[in-house]
Amino acid sequence: MILGGQIVEKGVFRPVLPGIYNPILDALEKLDIRMVEEYGLPLTESIG
């Protein structure tokens, strides 16, 4: 991705810059790999 010009940042960075992680997440999405973030208790374990 760096050689192809999809990532243009120069230097050494952690992958927390949108210019670095967005192209990578897009490429992973095309491979059907994605992260689904959930929070809270599942409905089966809710306090009623």
C-alpha positions as a Markdown table, in Angstrom:
| # | Residue | x | y | z |
|---|---|---|---|---|
| 1 | Met | 0.0 | 0.0 | 0.0 |
| 2 | Ile | 2.9 | 2.3 | 0.6 |
| 3 | Leu | 4.5 | 1.5 | -2.7 |
| 4 | Gly | 1.2 | 1.8 | -4.5 |
| 5 | Gly | 0.6 | 5.2 | -3.1 |
| 6 | Gln | -2.4 | 4.3 | -1.0 |
| 7 | Ile | -0.6 | 5.3 | 2.2 |
| 8 | Val | 1.3 | 8.6 | 1.8 |
| 9 | Glu | 2.4 | 9.3 | 5.3 |
| 10 | Lys | 6.2 | 9.3 | 5.6 |
| 11 | Gly | 8.1 | 8.1 | 8.7 |
| 12 | Val | 7.4 | 5.6 | 11.4 |
| 13 | Phe | 3.9 | 5.8 | 12.9 |
| 14 | Arg | 1.6 | 3.7 | 15.0 |
| 15 | Pro | -1.5 | 2.8 | 13.0 |
| 16 | Val | -3.6 | 5.4 | 14.6 |
| 17 | Leu | -3.7 | 7.9 | 11.8 |
| 18 | Pro | -6.7 | 7.8 | 9.5 |
| 19 | Gly | -4.4 | 8.0 | 6.5 |
| 20 | Ile | -2.9 | 4.7 | 7.6 |
| 21 | Tyr | -5.7 | 2.7 | 9.1 |
| 22 | Asn | -8.6 | 3.6 | 6.7 |
| 23 | Pro | -6.9 | 2.1 | 3.5 |
| 24 | Ile | -6.0 | -1.0 | 5.5 |
| 25 | Leu | -9.5 | -1.4 | 6.9 |
| 26 | Asp | -11.0 | -0.9 | 3.4 |
| 27 | Ala | -8.8 | -3.6 | 2.0 |
| 28 | Leu | -9.7 | -6.0 | 4.8 |
| 29 | Glu | -13.4 | -5.3 | 4.3 |
| 30 | Lys | -13.0 | -6.4 | 0.6 |
| 31 | Leu | -11.6 | -9.7 | 2.0 |
| 32 | Asp | -14.7 | -10.0 | 4.2 |
| 33 | Ile | -12.7 | -9.3 | 7.3 |
| 34 | Arg | -14.2 | -6.7 | 9.7 |
| 35 | Met | -14.4 | -5.8 | 13.3 |
| 36 | Val | -17.7 | -5.5 | 15.0 |
| 37 | Glu | -17.5 | -3.7 | 18.3 |
| 38 | Glu | -20.2 | -4.4 | 20.9 |
| 39 | Tyr | -20.6 | -3.1 | 24.4 |
| 40 | Gly | -23.0 | -3.7 | 27.2 |
| 41 | Leu | -24.5 | -7.0 | 28.4 |
| 42 | Pro | -26.1 | -9.4 | 25.9 |
| 43 | Leu | -29.9 | -9.3 | 25.9 |
| 44 | Thr | -29.9 | -12.8 | 27.5 |
| 45 | Glu | -28.0 | -11.5 | 30.5 |
| 46 | Ser | -29.8 | -8.2 | 31.1 |
| 47 | Ile | -30.9 | -7.3 | 34.6 |
| 48 | Gly | -34.6 | -7.2 | 34.5 |
